[in-house]
């Protein structure tokens, strides 16, 4: 996927406004609202959350990109500039990702300490 003219903060704000209208119209009950329900109001609702976000050019920030969706993504930072990020650099990122211990917000347990 390629995100053009996209802002994570604006997407979250717009989703909140759409949700408020749906609540006011009686279409959504706020007391039963879940994260998945809220996510359905985002413009990225049909795009799976990323497992890996690669940031090129040495910057170590999300820069307003997929703020909601990248909550549990692994973040890979490289000094390589985007035009130079080739298949070999992608493979480096994927190899790094393969070595990560994915816990999705959970704590490391004794078993994951032994594995990772």
C-alpha positions as CSV (number, residue, x, y, z in Angstrom):
1,X,0.0,0.0,0.0
2,X,1.0,3.6,-0.6
3,X,-0.4,6.4,1.5
4,X,-0.6,9.7,-0.3
5,X,-1.8,12.9,1.3
6,X,-2.6,11.0,4.5
7,X,-2.4,12.2,8.0
8,X,-2.9,9.9,11.0
9,X,-4.1,12.6,13.3
10,X,-6.6,13.9,10.8
11,X,-7.8,10.3,10.2
12,X,-8.4,9.8,13.9
13,X,-10.2,13.2,14.2
14,X,-12.4,12.5,11.2
15,X,-13.2,9.0,12.5
16,X,-14.2,10.7,15.8
17,X,-16.5,13.1,14.1
18,X,-18.1,10.3,12.0
19,X,-18.6,8.3,15.2
20,X,-20.1,11.3,17.0
21,X,-22.6,11.6,14.2
22,X,-23.4,7.9,14.3
23,X,-24.0,8.1,18.1
24,X,-26.2,11.2,17.7
25,X,-28.2,9.3,15.1
26,X,-28.6,6.3,17.4
27,X,-26.6,4.0,15.1
28,X,-23.9,3.4,17.7
29,X,-24.3,2.8,21.4
30,X,-21.2,4.4,23.1
31,X,-21.3,2.1,26.1
32,X,-20.7,-0.9,23.8
33,X,-18.1,0.7,21.6
34,X,-14.9,-1.3,21.0
35,X,-11.5,-0.4,19.4
36,X,-12.6,-2.4,16.4
37,X,-15.8,-0.4,16.2
38,X,-13.8,2.9,16.3
39,X,-11.4,1.5,13.7
40,X,-14.3,1.0,11.3
41,X,-14.7,4.8,11.1
42,X,-11.0,5.3,10.0
43,X,-10.3,5.8,6.3
44,X,-7.9,2.9,6.6
45,X,-10.7,0.5,7.7
46,X,-10.2,-1.9,4.8
47,X,-6.4,-2.0,5.2
48,X,-4.9,-4.6,7.6
49,X,-2.8,-3.1,10.4
50,X,0.9,-3.3,9.5
51,X,3.2,-5.8,11.2
52,X,6.3,-3.8,10.2
53,X,6.8,-0.1,9.5
54,X,10.1,0.7,7.8
55,X,11.3,4.3,8.3
56,X,14.1,5.3,5.9
57,X,16.5,8.2,5.9
58,X,17.6,8.0,9.5
59,X,14.5,9.5,11.0
60,X,13.1,7.7,14.1
61,X,9.5,8.9,14.2
62,X,6.2,7.9,12.6
63,X,5.7,11.4,11.2
64,X,1.9,11.2,11.5
65,X,1.8,8.0,9.5
66,X,-0.8,5.3,10.5
67,X,-0.9,6.4,14.1
68,X,-3.8,4.2,15.0
69,X,-2.9,1.3,12.8
70,X,0.8,1.0,13.8
71,X,0.1,0.6,17.5
72,X,1.5,-2.9,17.6
73,X,3.7,-2.7,14.5
74,X,7.4,-3.3,14.8
75,X,9.3,-0.2,13.8
76,X,12.5,-0.6,11.7
77,X,14.7,2.4,11.3
78,X,17.5,2.6,8.7
79,X,19.8,5.4,7.6
80,X,19.3,4.3,3.9
81,X,17.4,6.9,1.9
82,X,14.2,5.8,0.2
83,X,15.5,5.9,-3.3
84,X,18.3,3.5,-2.3
85,X,16.1,1.2,-0.3
86,X,16.3,-1.8,-2.6
87,X,15.5,-5.6,-2.4
88,X,18.6,-6.3,-0.3
89,X,17.7,-3.5,2.2
90,X,14.1,-4.8,2.3
91,X,15.5,-8.3,3.1
92,X,17.6,-6.8,5.9
93,X,14.4,-5.3,7.4
94,X,12.5,-8.6,7.0
95,X,15.4,-10.6,8.6
96,X,15.4,-8.1,11.5
97,X,11.6,-8.5,11.8
98,X,11.8,-12.3,11.8
99,X,14.0,-12.1,14.9
100,X,11.5,-10.0,16.9
101,X,9.4,-11.4,19.7
102,X,5.8,-10.3,19.0
103,X,3.8,-9.9,22.2
104,X,1.2,-7.3,21.1
105,X,1.4,-5.4,24.3
106,X,1.8,-8.3,26.6
107,X,4.7,-8.7,29.0
108,X,7.7,-11.0,28.4
109,X,7.3,-14.3,30.2
110,X,9.9,-16.7,31.2
111,X,9.2,-18.7,28.0
112,X,9.6,-15.7,25.7
113,X,12.8,-14.7,27.5
114,X,14.3,-18.1,26.7
115,X,13.2,-17.9,23.1
116,X,14.0,-14.3,22.4
